[in-house]
Amino acid sequence: MDEITIRASEIHDIEAIWHLYCEPNSYSNTLQLPYSSLSQWQQRLTNRTNFYSLVAVDVSGTLLGQLGFERFESPRRQHVINFGMAVTAAAQGQGIGSALIEAMFDLAFNWLAIARIELEVYTDNKAAIHLYQKHGFVIEAPPKTMPLRTVGLPMYI
């Protein structure tokens, strides 16, 4: 993979992020819905407290992936974040997901005093499970039911 940059997402990234989550592989392997609108993504990514969005871009500025995480607002859960991410189909398997996770770890643990990071992943998404386990995540509870999808149930990691 050529040089990539991880940075906070900006207003001008929203359309590219929307396109990323319009990819069938993105919405089918995350908790996002197909057929989302650009305006929905504009609302999702702007003016939110306790929400952080990171993007991976190549040297030309092309979006390769996005990771968003939210810090829980409850005083008893403010030490916890939950995240979701996607990498463009063309850039998968090239270290983009790892780079995004490592940047999230830096921000969460070194700057936000986060003690726990949570996510949900579908049980049949073996590549994602491998990525998360490579970074120290452990499977805590595969639920009996969770968000609907065409195949597979998510598990909590």
N, C-alpha and C positions, 0 to 999 in steps of 0.2 A: 504494500500500500504506500502510495506517495505520502508526503507529509500531511498530517491533519492538524487542525486546531480545534480545541474544545473551548467553548466560550458560552456566556449567557446568551439566550436567544434575544433577538431584537424584534421590533415591530416589523421590519422588512423581511424577517424570516417566516412570518406566519403563513404566507401562501405556500412556501416550500414545505413547511411542517404539515399543512393541510394535505398537500399532494402525497406526502409520505404516508399519512394515515388513510389515504384513499386507496393505497395499494392493497390488494386482497390479502397478501401475506401479513400486512400490518394489522388490519382490522380483525382478521380472523384469529390472530394469535395474541391479541390484547383485549382489553375490556371495552374498546371503542366500537361504535356501530358503523356499518357501511352507510353511504349516502349522507354523510355529514356535510354541512355547508361551511363555506369560508367564514361566514359571520359567526357561526358557532365556535370555530377555532379562534377567532379574534376575541370573543368573550372569554373563552377558556384560558387564553394566554396573557391577558392584560388585566391590570388593576386587581390583582388577587393578593391578599396578604398570606404569608406563610406558604407560598407556592414558588418554586424555583424551576426554571426550564433551561436546560443545557443543550447545545447543539454541537455536532461534529461537522466540520466543513473541510473541504479540500483546499488546495492553494488557489483555486479559481473562485472559491466562495460557494461552491455547490454543496448543498446540504446532503450529508451522508447518513445522519441519524439524529435522534432527539431523545432526551431523557427528561422527564418531569417528575418532581417529587413535592409532596405536601407535608408540612409539619402539622401534626394534630393540634387543635386549639384547646382541647380540654386540659386543664392544669395538671391532671394526673397522667397525661399522655404527651406532653410537650417535648419530651425527650425522644419521641418516636416519629419517624417519617415513613411514608408509603410511596413507592415509586412505580412508574411504568416507563417503557421505552420501546423504540422501534428503530431498525436500521433498514435503509433502502435495500431492496432485493439485490441490486447490483453490487452492494458493498458488504454483504454478509460474509462472514468467515474471514474478514480481513483485519480484525482487531478493533473495529469501531465500537462495538458493545463494551469491550474491556476498557477502552479509553474513557468512555462515558461513565462507566461504573467507578473507575478510579478517581475521576474528577468529582463525582458525587461523594465518594468516601472522603476526599480531602475537604470539601465544603462542609459536609455534615459533621464529621468528627473533629476537625481542626478549627472550625469557625462557628458552628451552630450548637455545639455541645450536645449533639445527638448521641444517644446510647444504643438505639435499636433501629434497624431498617427492615421494613416488611414489604412484601410484594405477593401478588398472586400470579401463578403461571399454570397454564393448561398441562395436564398430565401427559399428553401426547406430544408436547413441544420439547422434544429431547435436546435439541441444540440449545435452547434457552436454559433448560435445567442444567445442562453441562456448564454453560457459561456462569450461571449463578453459583453453582457448587464450586467451580474453580476459584471464585472470589470469596469463598467461605460461608456462603448461605447454606442452611440446612433445612430439610423438609420437616415441618412441624406437624402438619395435619392435612391430609387429603380429605376435603369435605365430601359429604355424601351428595350434596346439591350445592350449586352456586350459579353464577351467571350462565345463561343459556348460550349455546353455540352449536354449530352443526355437528361437531365431534369432540368428545373428551370433556372432562371436568377439570377445573383449575385446582391447584393445591396451594396451601399457604406455605410460603418459604420465609 
